[in-house]
Amino acid sequence: MSQRAVLLGCPYCTDPDCQFRFGTCDSSYTPAGPTTLNDPRPLLGKVTYDNDIYDCTKANVVALTYDDGPYLYTDQLLDVLKAYGFKATFFMTGNNLHKGPIDETEPYPTIIKRMVAEGHQVASHTWSHYSLSNITSDMRKQQMVKNERAIANIIGKYPTYMRPPYSQCSQQSGCWADMKALGYHRVYFDLDTQDYLNPNSIQNSKDIVTQILGTPGANDYLSIQHDIVQQSVANLSSYYFDAIKAKGWKGVTAGECLGDAPDNWYRTPGNGSTTTSSSTTSSTTSSTTSTTTSPTTSETTTSTTSSPTTASGTGNTTSSPTSKPSTTTSKSGWQRAQERLQPLQKPVPEVEHLLRDVQELLLELWVWRIGGTINCQNKCSVAEKK
């Protein structure tokens, strides 16, 4: 009798760990509506588009920013922010962590509309959390414009602020130039709560914010949390907000902490060619042969790029903060390995190469051993031959 071995957590077909060589990634889906790729991109306001942004220009504030949502706990976080009268910036992914496209999957459209209605800032963390330093220019642009389209489908506009996944958007890769061409501010942080490293020991993050907020002479911070981490939302945030209020400071958006008017935080879509929503491989496909970083091994190869790459990178080549793993409720072996490597506080490309190669080899050997095939079109399963 034929048996089917379902890959727990579907790590090979869902981003950020999708291995495209075995099938279609969930992020291959393209949001419905006109592409924003050809929209005019005037550089709005006075905030830099050339340099990475790490801190605020306004005093006595903490810019509260949350990555990777919207997620299961985001609505609860909005309640906490409302209770304190604080505002935040949400750097959102569009189709990541099994949550489905944000413009079509409830409750996310409702949550995002609430963010804007309550004065928070919506910003981009890309469509599916790939390392922007390790994919082609065409793929970088698709990671941004897909998220733009999905966000615009919800609120009628899309952001001018973005945060690179894993803090990876290097000048050498061309990412700086691409983000400026698309009219994005590249926003990092100077206070890392490390909530993603402490999902079950959030006291460590409390200790971090207590120590940093007590730094003599400091008068502002641009911080990072993750609304996909339950304890960061339910426990750390209120503790953090109390500490901010105790200093006589307030929690604000990244735009406000930089003195940027809200009108500059978004663009209205227009002048794009029309596309339709499709679950087949999207226009991420590159039609030219180029040198790029191999998505699953981080090796440099020359190939015709025809599909998305994984989020894994070979390290941050800019002076931005230490790169971070994506946190999920059910973590793959690769994600757990990344977390164990995180305390090294530096890129370790040789180890990343080895982990990727071993992971792929084990899967390929398993499939060869059972004489089966891999199907990632629907439920990402391995089918054993009769």
C-alpha positions in Angstrom: 0.0 0.0 0.0 1.2 3.5 -0.8 2.1 5.7 2.1 2.6 9.4 2.4 5.2 10.9 4.7 4.2 14.5 5.4 7.1 16.8 6.2 6.4 18.3 9.6 6.0 22.0 9.3 6.4 21.8 5.5 9.9 23.4 5.7 10.7 22.8 2.0 7.8 24.5 0.4 7.0 27.4 2.7 9.0 30.5 3.2 11.4 31.6 4.5 12.9 28.1 4.2 11.4 27.0 0.9 13.7 24.9 -1.3 12.4 25.8 -4.7 14.1 22.9 -6.6 11.6 20.5 -5.1 8.5 22.4 -6.2 6.6 25.7 -6.0 7.1 28.0 -3.0 4.1 29.5 -1.3 5.5 33.0 -2.0 5.3 32.3 -5.7 1.8 33.6 -5.4 1.3 37.1 -6.8 -1.3 39.5 -5.2 -4.2 40.6 -7.4 -4.1 44.0 -9.0 -1.8 46.2 -11.1 1.9 45.7 -10.4 3.5 48.8 -8.7 6.9 48.1 -10.3 6.6 50.9 -12.8 5.1 53.5 -10.4 6.9 56.9 -10.2 9.1 57.0 -7.1 9.9 60.6 -6.1 12.0 60.7 -3.0 9.6 62.2 -0.4 10.7 64.2 2.6 14.1 64.9 4.1 14.9 61.5 5.7 17.9 59.8 4.0 17.4 57.3 1.2 21.2 56.8 0.8 22.3 55.7 4.3 21.1 53.0 6.7 19.1 54.4 9.6 19.9 53.2 13.1 18.6 55.9 15.5 16.1 58.7 15.9 16.6 62.4 15.4 13.9 63.3 17.9 14.7 63.3 21.7 13.0 61.5 24.6 11.4 58.9 22.4 11.7 55.2 21.7 10.7 54.2 18.2 8.7 51.0 18.7 9.0 48.7 15.8 7.8 45.1 15.3 8.9 42.7 12.6 7.5 39.7 10.8 3.8 40.2 11.4 0.9 40.5 11.2 0.4 37.4 13.2 -1.7 35.7 15.8 -0.8 38.1 18.6 -0.8 41.4 16.7 -4.3 42.4 17.6 -3.4 41.9 21.3 -0.4 44.1 20.8 -2.6 46.8 19.3 -4.7 46.7 22.5 -1.6 47.2 24.6 -0.3 50.1 22.5 -3.7 51.7 22.7 -3.8 51.4 26.5 -0.5 53.2 26.8 -1.2 55.8 24.1 1.9 54.7 22.2 2.4 54.3 18.5 4.5 51.7 16.6 5.8 50.8 13.2 5.0 47.4 11.8 7.5 46.0 9.4 5.3 43.4 7.7 5.9 40.3 5.6 3.3 39.6 3.0 3.3 35.8 2.7 5.5 34.0 5.2 5.4 31.6 8.2 2.4 29.7 6.8 0.0 32.6 7.3 -1.1 33.0 3.7 -1.2 36.3 1.6 -2.0 39.1 4.0 -4.5 40.8 1.7 -6.6 37.6 1.4 -6.2 35.8 4.7 -8.3 37.0 7.7 -7.9 38.4 10.2 -4.9 40.1 8.7 -6.6 42.7 6.4 -8.8 43.8 9.4 -5.7 44.0 11.7 -3.8 46.1 9.2 -6.7 48.5 8.7 -6.8 48.9 12.4 -3.1 49.7 12.6 -3.6 52.7 10.2 -6.9 53.8 11.8 -5.2 54.0 15.2 -2.2 56.0 14.0 0.5 53.3 13.6 2.8 53.1 10.7 2.8 50.2 8.2 6.1 49.4 6.6 7.6 46.6 4.6 9.7 43.6 5.7 9.5 42.1 2.1 7.0 39.6 0.7 8.5 36.5 2.1 11.6 37.3 4.2 14.5 36.5 1.9 18.0 37.8 2.4 18.1 40.8 0.0 21.9 40.6 -0.3 21.7 37.1 -1.7 19.2 37.2 -4.5 19.2 39.0 -7.8 18.0 42.5 -8.4 14.9 41.3 -10.2 14.0 39.1 -7.3 14.7 41.9 -4.8 12.3 44.2 -6.6 9.6 41.5 -6.8 10.0 40.9 -3.0 9.2 44.6 -2.5 6.5 45.2 -5.2 4.5 42.0 -4.2 4.3 43.3 -0.7 3.4 46.8 -2.0 0.5 45.4 -4.0 -0.8 43.3 -1.1 -0.6 46.3 1.3 -2.3 48.6 -1.2 -5.1 46.1 -1.7 -5.8 46.5 2.0 -5.2 50.2 2.8 -5.0 51.8 -0.7 -1.4 52.8 -0.4 2.0 51.2 0.2 5.0 52.2 2.4 8.2 54.1 1.8 9.9 52.5 4.9 11.4 49.0 4.9 13.6 46.8 7.1 15.7 44.2 5.3 15.2 40.6 6.6 18.2 39.3 8.6 19.5 42.9 8.4 21.0 42.0 5.1 20.9 44.6 2.3 24.5 45.3 1.3 25.8 48.0 -1.0 28.0 45.5 -2.8 25.0 43.3 -3.8 23.2 46.3 -5.3 20.5 46.3 -2.6 21.1 49.9 -1.6 20.6 51.1 -5.2 17.5 49.0 -5.7 15.9 50.2 -2.5 16.6 53.8 -3.4 15.3 53.3 -6.9 12.1 52.0 -5.3 12.0 54.9 -2.9 12.6 53.1 0.4 14.3 54.2 3.6 16.4 51.4 5.0 15.6 51.2 8.7 17.5 49.2 11.2 17.7 49.7 15.0 20.0 50.6 17.9 18.1 48.7 20.7 17.7 45.0 20.0 15.4 43.4 22.6 16.4 40.0 21.4 12.9 38.7 22.0 13.3 36.3 19.1 16.2 34.6 21.0 14.2 34.4 24.2 10.6 33.3 23.3 10.5 31.1 26.5 12.8 33.2 28.7 11.5 36.7 28.1 13.1 38.0 31.4 16.4 38.1 29.4 14.8 40.7 27.1 13.4 42.6 30.1 16.9 42.8 31.5 18.2 44.1 28.1 15.8 46.9 27.9 16.3 47.9 31.5 20.0 48.0 31.1 19.9 50.0 27.8 17.3 52.5 28.9 19.5 53.2 31.8 22.5 54.2 29.7 23.7 57.7 30.8 23.4 60.4 28.2 21.1 58.5 25.8 18.0 60.4 24.8 16.4 58.2 22.1 16.3 54.7 20.8 15.0 52.9 17.7 14.1 49.4 19.0 13.1 46.1 17.5 10.6 43.5 18.7 8.6 40.8 16.9 4.8 40.4 17.1 5.2 36.8 16.2 6.7 36.1 19.6 3.8 35.6 22.0 5.8 36.5 25.2 7.1 39.7 23.5 3.6 40.8 23.0 1.9 39.6 26.2 4.8 40.2 28.6 7.7 42.2 27.4 5.8 45.0 25.7 3.9 46.3 28.8 7.1 46.0 30.9 9.0 47.9 28.3 6.3 50.6 27.9 6.3 51.1 31.7 10.0 51.7 31.6 9.7 54.2 28.8 7.0 56.1 30.6 9.0 56.1 33.8 11.7 58.0 32.0 9.2 60.6 30.8 9.6 59.4 27.2 7.0 58.1 24.8 6.7 55.3 22.3 6.4 56.6 18.7 6.6 55.3 15.1 9.9 55.3 13.2 8.6 58.1 11.0 7.8 60.3 13.9 11.2 59.6 15.6 12.9 60.8 12.4 10.8 63.9 12.1 9.1 62.7 8.9 5.6 63.8 8.2 3.0 61.0 7.9 2.2 62.0 4.3 5.7 60.8 3.4 5.3 57.4 4.9 3.3 56.0 1.9 2.7 56.2 -1.8 -0.5 55.8 -3.8 -0.2 53.1 -6.5 -0.6 54.0 -10.1 0.9 53.8 -13.6 1.5 50.1 -13.4 0.6 47.4 -15.9 -2.2 45.0 -14.9 -1.6 41.5 -13.5 -4.0 39.0 -12.1 -3.8 37.0 -8.9 -2.4 33.6 -9.6 -1.1 30.7 -7.5 1.3 29.6 -10.2 4.9 30.8 -10.5 4.9 34.5 -10.5 6.7 37.3 -12.4 9.6 36.9 -10.0 11.2 34.9 -12.8 14.2 36.5 -14.3 14.6 36.2 -18.0 18.4 36.9 -18.1 21.4 34.9 -17.1 23.1 36.4 -14.2 25.6 35.6 -11.4 23.7 35.2 -8.2 23.9 33.5 -4.8 22.5 30.0 -4.9 19.4 30.0 -2.7 19.9 26.8 -0.8 23.7 26.6 -0.5 24.8 30.2 -0.5 27.3 29.4 -3.2 27.9 31.7 -6.1 26.7 30.2 -9.4 25.9 31.4 -12.8 22.4 30.4 -13.8 19.1 31.6 -15.2 17.1 32.5 -12.2 13.5 31.2 -12.4 12.2 31.0 -8.9 12.5 32.5 -5.4 15.4 31.7 -3.1 15.4 30.9 0.6 15.9 33.5 3.2 19.2 32.2 4.4 22.1 34.4 3.7 25.9 34.2 4.1 26.1 37.1 6.6 25.6 40.8 6.7 28.2 42.7 4.7 26.9 46.1 5.9 27.5 47.6 9.3 23.9 46.8 10.3 23.0 44.9 13.4 23.5 41.2 13.8 21.3 39.1 11.5 18.4 37.3 13.1 16.6 34.0 12.5 12.9 33.9 11.8 10.9 32.7 14.8 8.0 30.3 14.3 5.9 28.2 16.6 7.1 25.0 14.9 10.8 25.5 14.0 12.7 23.6 11.4 16.0 22.1 12.2 17.6 24.8 10.1 16.0 27.5 12.1 17.0 25.9 15.4 20.6 25.6 14.1 20.6 29.3 13.2 19.5 30.2 16.7 22.3 28.2 18.2 24.7 30.0 15.9 23.3 33.4 16.8 25.4 33.9 20.0 28.5 33.9 17.9 27.5 37.4 16.8 29.2 37.1 13.4 28.6 35.5 10.0 29.7 31.9 9.7 29.1 31.1 6.0 31.1 27.9 6.1 28.8 26.5 8.7 25.7 27.7 6.9 26.9 26.0 3.7 27.5 22.8 5.6 24.1 22.8 7.3 22.2 23.5 4.0 24.2 20.8 2.2 23.5 18.2 4.9 19.8 19.1 5.1 19.4 18.7 1.3 21.5 15.6 1.1 19.4 13.9 3.9 16.2 14.7 2.1 17.5 13.5 -1.3 18.9 10.3 0.2 15.5 9.6 1.9 13.6 10.1 -1.3 16.0 7.9 -3.2 15.8 5.2 -0.5 12.1 4.9 -0.7 12.0 5.4 -4.4 9.5 8.2 -4.0 8.9 11.7 -5.3 8.4 15.0 -3.6 5.1 17.0 -4.1 5.2 20.6 -2.9 2.2 21.8 -4.9 -0.3 21.4 -2.1 0.7 19.8 1.2 4.4 19.4 0.7 4.7 15.7 1.1 6.9 12.8 0.0 5.0 10.1 -1.8 6.4 6.6 -1.5 6.1 4.3 -4.5 3.9 1.2 -4.1 
